[in-house]
């Protein structure tokens, strides 16, 4: 069953159409965001406010007005403070590649472009169109998600030079919401960390998939595809709700720094699966599992989950409650994991119903309570 689930997920990924060449490009040359940041004449193929500057707000307005694919880049590093009096940035309503990789700060190894929400009650970037790409940004201080996705086949973070995003200090780092949020790829991002990768700037939750978001991939088995999700106030990865099915979380660091040693716990569970998601795959094949360590609650907590949850080939250790907790859930498969040094049980199964869960084979050693309880 688990193999079939993984094959289905990989087929879904393989079915993602190649991103077409982007028809128009705009270069942001101003960090201004105020009442004068709007595009002077949306739809005229010119990104310019009343003073001739191309702001990020103007570039998004111009791209949305035209339709079709577009690329938005930056001429230099900058910090853009989103003006709460003007409101959140325009949604990405057309296919847009928002790419700051060319102005990556190589000396500090961090994004050159910061989008700062100033604590405003809106999201950083709202992806409504199919096939958007987000690269090389530090998105912080939004009283909403750093990136909020309701569409499909988007890519957040890449493996090319300067394509890592940092999404920290927001309500959620990334939210994938609704059944239309499917076949998205989230890879090579720091979520809840500073750009250094070894200190924290917490989101409330790191990455949230909810209300039917399905067939998404968080991480990836290729070089440089891992996300590091650590230091968040609540959980690292949350997968919630009936219909939030067939999502794959693989090859990520959850609860530790990018050096794979620094203890940077998420404040609740490393991965929380709750209230009905089915066919969730946490891990992968050999050498493609996650590091899920140091979290303040359980490493993986499956609570009232749907059937078909597979936790395989992960290292799950030094979490403050259980390595894996299964509550009122049936039909899970916990296999080929190393589950060690958790404060309480290695694997705990509890609640009604909690039957038909296969726990084999795993290495379960050195936990503070029973190996399987």
C-alpha positions in Angstrom: 0.0 0.0 0.0 2.7 2.4 1.0 4.6 1.7 -2.2 1.5 2.5 -4.2 1.0 5.7 -2.4 4.6 6.8 -3.2 4.2 5.8 -6.8 1.0 7.9 -7.0 2.8 10.9 -5.6 5.7 10.6 -7.9 3.4 10.2 -10.9 1.6 13.3 -9.8 4.9 15.2 -9.6 6.0 13.9 -13.0 2.8 15.2 -14.4 3.6 18.8 -13.5 3.9 20.7 -16.8 7.2 22.4 -17.6 7.1 26.1 -16.8 6.8 27.9 -20.1 9.1 30.8 -21.0 7.9 33.9 -19.3 6.6 36.4 -21.8 7.4 39.7 -20.1 9.9 40.8 -17.4 9.9 43.6 -14.9 12.9 44.7 -12.8 12.1 46.2 -9.4 14.4 49.2 -8.8 12.7 50.8 -5.8 11.9 49.5 -2.3 9.1 52.1 -1.9 5.8 50.8 -0.7 3.3 53.5 0.2 0.4 55.2 -1.5 2.7 56.2 -4.4 3.9 52.7 -5.0 1.0 51.7 -7.4 1.6 51.3 -11.1 0.6 54.5 -12.9 -1.1 52.7 -15.8 -1.7 48.9 -15.3 -1.7 47.1 -18.6 0.6 49.3 -20.6 3.5 46.9 -20.4 5.5 49.4 -18.3 6.3 49.0 -14.6 6.4 52.5 -13.3 4.7 54.5 -10.6 3.9 58.2 -11.0 7.6 59.0 -10.5 8.8 56.3 -12.9 10.0 53.9 -10.3 9.3 50.1 -10.6 8.2 49.0 -7.2 7.3 45.5 -6.3 3.6 46.5 -5.9 3.7 48.1 -9.3 5.3 45.1 -10.9 2.7 42.8 -9.5 -0.1 45.1 -10.6 1.3 45.3 -14.1 1.7 41.6 -14.4 -1.8 40.9 -13.2 -3.3 43.4 -15.6 -1.8 41.8 -18.7 -2.4 38.1 -18.2 0.1 35.4 -19.3 3.4 34.5 -17.8 5.8 37.1 -16.4 9.1 37.3 -14.6 9.8 39.9 -11.8 13.4 40.4 -10.7 15.4 43.0 -8.8 18.2 45.3 -9.7 19.8 45.3 -6.3 19.3 44.0 -2.7 16.7 45.9 -0.8 14.2 45.7 2.1 10.6 46.4 1.2 8.5 47.4 4.2 4.9 46.7 3.2 2.7 49.7 4.2 -0.2 48.6 6.3 -2.1 51.7 5.3 -2.0 50.6 1.7 -2.6 46.9 2.6 -1.0 43.7 1.5 0.8 43.2 -1.8 -1.4 42.2 -4.8 -2.1 38.5 -5.1 -0.3 36.6 -7.9 -3.3 36.2 -10.1 -1.3 35.4 -13.2 1.6 33.0 -13.7 4.6 34.9 -12.2 8.2 34.0 -11.5 9.2 36.2 -8.6 13.0 35.8 -8.5 15.5 37.5 -6.3 18.3 35.0 -6.8 20.4 37.3 -8.9 20.8 39.7 -5.9 21.5 37.0 -3.3 24.0 38.3 -0.7 26.8 35.8 -1.3 29.0 37.3 1.4 26.5 36.6 4.1 24.9 33.7 2.3 21.4 35.1 2.7 18.6 36.6 0.5 19.3 40.0 -0.8 15.7 41.0 -0.9 13.6 41.2 2.3 9.8 41.6 2.3 8.9 42.9 5.7 5.2 43.0 6.8 5.7 45.2 9.8 3.2 43.0 11.7 0.4 43.8 9.3 -2.7 41.6 9.4 -2.2 40.2 5.8 -0.1 37.6 4.1 3.2 38.2 2.5 2.5 36.7 -0.9 -0.8 35.2 -2.0 -0.5 32.6 -4.9 -3.8 32.3 -6.7 -2.5 31.4 -10.2 -1.1 28.1 -11.5 2.6 27.7 -12.0 4.1 30.5 -10.0 7.7 30.4 -8.7 9.1 32.1 -5.6 12.9 32.3 -5.3 15.5 34.0 -3.1 13.3 36.0 -0.7 13.3 36.6 3.0 9.6 37.0 4.0 9.0 38.1 7.6 6.8 39.9 10.1 3.4 39.2 8.5 0.5 38.6 10.9 -0.6 36.0 8.3 1.3 33.4 6.3 4.6 34.4 4.7 3.3 32.6 1.5 -0.3 31.5 1.2 -1.2 29.2 -1.7 -4.6 28.3 -3.0 -3.6 27.1 -6.5 -1.6 24.3 -8.1 1.8 23.4 -9.6 3.6 26.2 -7.9 7.3 26.1 -6.8 8.5 27.7 -3.6 12.2 27.6 -3.3 14.7 26.0 -5.7 18.1 24.3 -5.8 19.8 26.9 -8.1 22.2 29.5 -6.9 20.4 32.0 -4.6 17.0 30.3 -4.9 16.5 29.5 -1.2 13.7 31.4 0.6 13.7 32.2 4.3 10.1 32.4 5.8 10.3 33.3 9.4 8.6 35.5 11.9 5.1 35.2 10.5 1.9 33.5 11.7 2.6 30.5 9.4 5.7 30.3 7.3 3.8 28.7 4.4 0.1 27.7 4.1 -1.3 25.5 1.4 -5.1 25.9 1.6 -8.0 24.1 -0.1 -8.4 21.3 -2.6 -7.1 23.6 -5.4 -3.8 23.8 -3.6 -2.4 20.6 -5.2 0.8 19.4 -6.9 2.9 22.2 -5.4 6.6 21.7 -4.5 8.1 23.4 -1.4 11.9 22.8 -1.3 15.1 24.3 0.0 13.5 26.8 2.4 14.4 27.8 5.9 11.1 28.0 7.9 11.4 29.4 11.4 15.1 30.0 11.1 17.2 33.1 10.4 19.2 33.1 7.2 22.2 31.6 9.2 20.3 28.3 9.6 21.4 27.9 13.2 19.3 30.5 15.0 15.6 31.0 15.1 13.0 33.6 14.1 9.8 31.7 14.9 6.6 31.5 12.9 3.6 30.3 14.9 3.6 27.1 12.7 6.1 26.3 10.0 4.4 24.7 7.0 0.6 24.1 7.1 -1.4 22.0 4.7 -5.1 22.3 5.4 -8.7 22.0 4.2 -8.1 19.6 1.3 -4.6 20.6 0.1 -3.5 17.4 -1.7 -0.7 15.7 -3.6 1.9 18.3 -2.5 5.6 17.6 -2.0 7.5 19.2 1.0 11.2 18.6 0.4 12.6 16.2 -2.1 15.2 13.5 -2.4 17.5 15.4 -4.7 20.6 17.4 -3.6 19.6 20.7 -2.0 15.9 20.1 -1.9 15.5 19.7 1.9 13.6 22.3 3.9 14.7 23.1 7.4 11.7 23.7 9.6 12.7 24.5 13.2 12.2 26.9 16.1 8.6 27.5 15.4 6.3 28.4 18.3 3.9 25.5 17.7 4.4 22.6 15.2 6.9 22.3 12.4 4.6 20.7 9.7 0.8 20.5 10.2 -1.3 18.3 7.9 -4.9 18.8 8.8 -8.5 17.9 7.7 -10.4 15.4 5.7 -9.3 15.6 2.0 -5.8 16.8 2.8 -4.6 13.6 1.3 -1.6 12.1 -0.5 1.0 14.6 0.6 4.6 13.7 0.8 7.1 15.1 3.4 10.6 13.9 2.6 14.3 14.6 3.3 13.7 17.6 5.6 15.3 18.7 8.9 12.5 19.3 11.4 13.6 20.6 14.8 17.3 21.1 14.2 19.6 23.5 12.4 21.1 23.2 9.0 24.3 21.8 10.5 22.2 18.8 11.5 23.4 19.2 15.1 22.1 22.4 16.7 19.0 21.8 18.9 16.3 24.2 17.6 13.0 22.5 18.6 9.6 23.3 17.4 7.4 24.1 20.4 4.9 21.4 19.8 5.2 18.4 17.4 7.7 18.0 14.7 4.9 16.8 12.3 1.3 16.9 13.3 -1.3 14.9 11.3 -4.8 15.5 12.5 -8.5 15.2 11.8 -8.7 13.0 8.8 -5.9 13.3 6.2 -5.4 10.1 4.3 -2.4 8.5 2.6 0.2 10.9 4.0 3.8 9.8 3.5 6.3 11.1 6.0 9.7 9.9 4.8 10.4 8.0 1.6 12.6 5.2 0.5 16.1 4.4 1.9 18.2 7.5 2.6 15.3 9.9 1.8 13.7 10.2 5.2 13.5 13.2 7.4 15.5 14.1 10.5 12.8 14.8 13.1 14.5 15.6 16.3 14.5 17.7 19.5 10.8 18.8 19.3 9.1 19.7 22.5 6.2 17.3 22.0 6.3 14.2 19.8 8.4 13.8 16.6 5.3 12.6 14.6 1.8 12.9 16.1 -1.0 11.2 14.2 -4.3 12.2 15.9 -7.6 11.2 14.5 -5.8 10.8 11.2 -7.1 9.1 8.1 -6.0 5.7 7.0 -2.8 5.0 5.0 -0.4 7.2 6.9 3.1 5.9 6.3 6.1 7.0 8.4 9.1 5.4 6.9 12.9 5.7 6.8 13.2 8.6 9.1 15.5 9.4 12.0 13.2 10.3 14.9 15.1 11.1 18.1 15.5 13.2 21.2 11.9 14.5 21.1 10.4 15.6 24.5 7.4 13.2 24.5 7.2 10.3 22.1 9.0 9.5 18.9 5.7 8.6 17.1 2.3 8.9 18.7 -0.8 7.3 17.1 -4.1 8.4 18.7 -7.5 7.2 17.6 -6.2 6.3 14.2 -6.2 3.1 12.2 -4.2 1.8 9.2 -0.8 3.4 9.8 2.5 1.9 8.8 5.6 2.8 10.8 8.5 1.1 9.1 12.3 1.3 8.7 12.7 4.2 11.1 15.4 4.8 13.7 13.5 5.9 16.7 15.8 6.6 19.6 16.4 8.7 22.7 12.9 10.2 22.9 11.9 11.1 26.5 8.9 8.8 26.7 7.8 6.0 24.3 9.4 5.2 21.0 6.0 4.5 19.5 2.8 5.0 21.5 -0.6 3.7 20.3 -3.7 4.9 22.2 -7.3 5.8 21.9 -10.4 4.3 20.2 -10.2 3.2 17.5 -6.5 2.5 17.2 -6.2 -0.8 15.4 -4.6 -2.2 12.3 -1.4 -0.2 12.7 1.7 -2.0 11.5 4.9 -1.2 13.4 7.7 -3.1 11.7 10.6 -3.1 11.0 12.2 -0.3 13.0 15.2 0.3 15.2 13.7 1.4 18.5 16.3 2.0 21.2 17.2 4.1 24.2 13.8 5.7 24.7 12.8 6.8 28.2 9.8 4.6 28.4 8.7 1.5 26.5 9.9 1.0 22.9 6.3 0.4 21.8 3.5 1.3 24.2 
